[in-house]
Amino acid sequence: MGDPRVPKLTVAGPQSGRGALCAALTADLPDFFGVAESNVAYARAADELPCLVGSVDDRAAGLAILRPTSDAATELHFIGVLRACQGMGLGGALVRAAEAHLRACGVRWFHVKTLGPSRPDEGYARTRAFYRAMGFDPLEELTQVWGPENPCLVMAKRL
């Protein structure tokens, strides 16, 4: 039996039908998911697209939504971990599980969009550092995606 002080992390999926979990995550993380229309779209995507569900001690606490963009590439469309469960390694476990699934499906590129560094934000600086630690490289910052006030940084990694 494991150390009871160490939380048990598990990842299940891919599965669809996880809109309610996505809605709970966006509600718990308003600093990152503060646009109501976008949150509705994320929840819809979680109901329709392949998702990985991360759990801490058998309680759903994180979600990664995978959006295929071509035969060769898939976007990490959404990732979120309940605030109370951040820092336990669940986000990394979700990304690693997604990568293993995508490799098994023959996908060669994994990419993600996040707020670009030309708009300083401490939270998104940590997000970009997380993606870098997971092996994603910054490719390009674009203002055409979310507008000039929200520059979009595209990051990718070869699987």
C-alpha positions as CSV (number, residue, x, y, z in Angstrom):
1,M,0.0,0.0,0.0
2,G,1.3,3.5,-0.9
3,D,2.0,6.4,1.4
4,P,-1.3,7.8,2.5
5,R,0.1,11.4,2.4
6,V,0.9,11.0,-1.3
7,P,-2.1,11.6,-3.5
8,K,-2.9,8.8,-6.1
9,L,-2.9,10.3,-9.6
10,T,-4.6,8.5,-12.4
11,V,-5.5,9.4,-16.0
12,A,-8.4,7.8,-17.9
13,G,-9.5,8.1,-21.5
14,P,-9.8,9.1,-24.1
15,Q,-13.5,9.6,-23.6
16,S,-16.1,12.2,-24.6
17,G,-19.1,13.5,-22.7
18,R,-17.0,15.5,-20.1
19,G,-18.7,18.9,-20.5
20,A,-19.8,19.1,-16.9
21,L,-16.3,18.5,-15.7
22,C,-15.0,21.1,-18.1
23,A,-17.6,23.6,-16.8
24,A,-16.5,22.9,-13.2
25,L,-12.9,23.5,-14.1
26,T,-13.5,26.8,-16.0
27,A,-15.6,28.0,-13.0
28,D,-12.7,27.1,-10.6
29,L,-10.1,28.9,-12.8
30,P,-11.6,32.3,-13.7
31,D,-8.2,33.9,-14.1
32,F,-7.6,31.7,-17.1
33,F,-11.1,31.0,-18.3
34,G,-13.0,34.2,-17.7
35,V,-14.9,34.5,-21.0
36,A,-18.4,32.9,-20.7
37,E,-18.8,32.3,-24.4
38,S,-15.5,30.5,-24.6
39,N,-16.3,28.4,-21.6
40,V,-19.5,27.2,-23.2
41,A,-17.5,26.3,-26.3
42,Y,-14.9,24.4,-24.2
43,A,-17.7,22.5,-22.4
44,R,-19.3,21.6,-25.8
45,A,-15.9,20.5,-27.1
46,A,-15.5,18.3,-24.0
47,D,-18.8,16.6,-24.8
48,E,-17.8,16.0,-28.4
49,L,-14.0,15.6,-28.6
50,P,-11.6,13.0,-27.1
51,C,-10.7,13.9,-23.5
52,L,-8.4,12.6,-20.9
53,V,-9.6,12.9,-17.3
54,G,-7.1,13.2,-14.5
55,S,-8.1,12.2,-11.0
56,V,-6.6,12.7,-7.6
57,D,-7.5,10.0,-5.1
58,D,-10.2,8.8,-7.5
59,R,-11.8,12.3,-7.7
60,A,-11.9,13.9,-11.2
61,A,-9.7,17.0,-10.9
62,G,-8.3,17.7,-14.4
63,L,-9.1,17.5,-18.0
64,A,-7.3,17.6,-21.3
65,I,-9.3,18.0,-24.6
66,L,-7.7,16.8,-27.8
67,R,-8.7,18.4,-31.1
68,P,-7.4,16.8,-34.3
69,T,-6.3,19.4,-36.8
70,S,-4.9,17.1,-39.5
71,D,-3.9,13.5,-39.9
72,A,-0.5,14.5,-38.6
73,A,-1.4,16.9,-35.8
74,T,-3.6,17.4,-32.8
75,E,-4.1,20.4,-30.6
76,L,-4.2,20.4,-26.9
77,H,-7.4,22.4,-27.1
78,F,-7.9,22.7,-23.3
79,I,-6.2,21.7,-20.2
80,G,-7.2,22.5,-16.7
81,V,-6.6,21.2,-13.1
82,L,-8.6,22.3,-10.1
83,R,-6.8,25.0,-8.2
84,A,-6.7,22.8,-5.0
85,C,-5.0,20.0,-7.0
86,Q,-2.4,22.1,-8.9
87,G,1.3,21.3,-8.2
88,M,0.7,17.6,-7.7
89,G,1.8,16.6,-11.2
90,L,-1.6,16.0,-12.6
91,G,-1.2,18.4,-15.5
92,G,2.0,16.7,-16.6
93,A,0.3,13.3,-16.3
94,L,-2.5,14.5,-18.6
95,V,0.0,15.7,-21.2
96,R,2.1,12.5,-21.1
97,A,-1.1,10.4,-21.4
98,A,-2.2,12.5,-24.3
99,E,1.2,12.1,-26.0
100,A,1.1,8.3,-25.5
101,H,-2.4,8.1,-27.0
102,L,-1.5,10.3,-30.0
103,R,1.7,8.4,-30.7
104,A,-0.4,5.1,-30.7
105,C,-2.7,6.8,-33.2
106,G,0.2,7.8,-35.5
107,V,0.0,11.5,-34.8
108,R,3.3,13.2,-35.3
109,W,2.7,16.8,-34.0
110,F,1.2,18.0,-30.8
111,H,0.5,21.8,-30.5
112,V,-1.1,24.2,-28.1
113,K,-2.1,27.9,-28.1
114,T,-1.6,30.2,-25.1
115,L,-1.4,33.9,-24.3
116,G,1.9,35.2,-25.9
117,P,4.7,36.8,-23.9
118,S,4.2,40.2,-25.5
119,R,1.3,40.7,-23.1
120,P,2.9,40.3,-19.7
121,D,0.9,38.1,-17.3
122,E,2.4,36.2,-14.4
123,G,-0.1,33.3,-14.6
124,Y,0.4,32.8,-18.3
125,A,4.2,33.0,-17.8
126,R,3.8,30.0,-15.6
127,T,1.6,28.3,-18.2
128,R,4.3,28.9,-20.9
129,A,7.0,27.5,-18.5
130,F,4.8,24.4,-18.0
131,Y,4.5,23.8,-21.7
132,R,8.2,24.3,-22.2
133,A,8.9,21.8,-19.4
134,M,6.7,19.4,-21.2
135,G,8.8,19.8,-24.4
136,F,6.7,22.3,-26.4
137,D,8.7,24.9,-28.3
138,P,7.3,28.3,-29.1
139,L,6.8,28.7,-32.8
140,E,5.1,32.0,-33.4
141,E,3.1,34.7,-31.7
142,L,0.0,35.8,-33.7
143,T,-2.4,38.7,-33.2
144,Q,-4.9,37.4,-35.9
145,V,-6.2,34.6,-33.7
146,W,-7.5,36.4,-30.6
147,G,-6.9,40.0,-31.5
148,P,-4.0,42.4,-30.8
149,E,-5.0,42.7,-27.1
150,N,-4.6,38.9,-26.6
151,P,-1.6,37.7,-28.7
152,C,-1.7,34.0,-29.3
153,L,1.5,32.0,-28.9
154,V,1.6,28.7,-30.9
155,M,3.8,26.1,-29.3
156,A,4.4,22.6,-30.6
157,K,6.4,19.4,-30.2
158,R,7.2,16.5,-32.4
159,L,5.9,13.2,-31.0
